[in-house]
Amino acid sequence: MLQAQLFIDLEEQVGDQLLHDYVMRLLAEEGIAGATSFRGYAGFGRNHRIKYPRDLFSFDEPPALVVFVDEDDRVERAAKKLKVIAPSCLMVIFPVLKI
C-alpha cells in the first residue's frame, strides 16, 4: 500500500478548472481508495519566501496538500497521470502499513 502527497497552490489551474478540483476528480475517476485535501495557512517553495495568504492585503496563493492512498499499482498509475498534468508540483510517495 502506498500514500502519495501532492503539494500545490490552491489557486493553480488546469485550463479553466482549479488544479485542486481536477486532481480530486481524477483520483475519484481512477477509483483511488481514499483522498483528502488540506488547505495550508502558510508555506514556502523553492524560493524560500514564506507565503501568508490570510494576511490583510496579501496576494499570496494559499498552499494545498492532496493526500491519497491505495494499493501500489493504483497509486503509481494515478501518480504518472498527475505528473503529466502538474509537472511543477512536488509529489512524494511512500509505503504505508494498514493496521
N, C-alpha and C positions, 0 to 999 in steps of 0.2 A: 504494500500500500504506500502511496506517495501523497505528499502535500505540496502544493505549489502556492507561491506568494507572488503576486504581480503588483509592483509599485507604479502608480500612475498619478498624473494630475487629474483631479476630478473633472475639470472643465475641458480636457483634451477631447478632440473629436475625430471620428472616422466618417468622412463625408459630412452629412448634416446631422449625424447622430453622436451623442456623447459616447466616448470610448467605454466608459464605465457601464453604460446600458448595453452597448454592443457586446462587451465581454460577458456580462451576466446572461444575456440571451443565447450567445454562442455556447456557453457552458451547459445551459439547460437543454439546448438542442442536441448537444453531444451526449447527453444522458449522464453527465457527471453526478456522482453520488450526492455531493453537497458543496455549496459555495456560499460565502458570506463576504460582504463588502463593508469596509470601515472607512469613515471619514477622519482624517487627521486634523489635529489642532495646530500643528506646526511641523515643519520638516525642511530638509535641505537635500540637494543632489550634488552633482559633480562640482558645481561652482562653490559649494560650501556656504552659500548665502541662505541664512535661515529665513523661511517664509512664515509669516504670521497672518494668515488670511482673515482672521477675526478682528485685527486691529482696525481702528477707525481710519478711513481713507486708504486702506490697503487695497492694492490691485493684484496681490499675490493669488495664484491659483491654489485652492486647498489640495493638500496631498490626499491620496486614497490608497487603500490596500485591498486587493481582492484575493481571498484565500479559497482554494478548492482542494478537495481530497477525493481520491478514488483508487481503484486498482492501477498498478503501474502502467499498463498499456493504454488505458483511457486518459490518464493524466499526460502521458508522453504525447499522445495523439493531439489532445487539446493544446498542449504547450507549443507544438510545432505550428499549429494554425495561428495561435496568438503571437508567436514570434514574427510571422509574416504581417499580421495586422498592425502590430505595435512594436516595431523593431527597436525603438529607442527606450522602451520601458525595461526596467530591471525585473527579472523573474528569477526566483530561486526555487529549487525543488529538492526535497529531502525525504528520506524514508520515515514513516511513522509506524508505531506499533498500536494496533487496535486492541483495546482491552475490553 
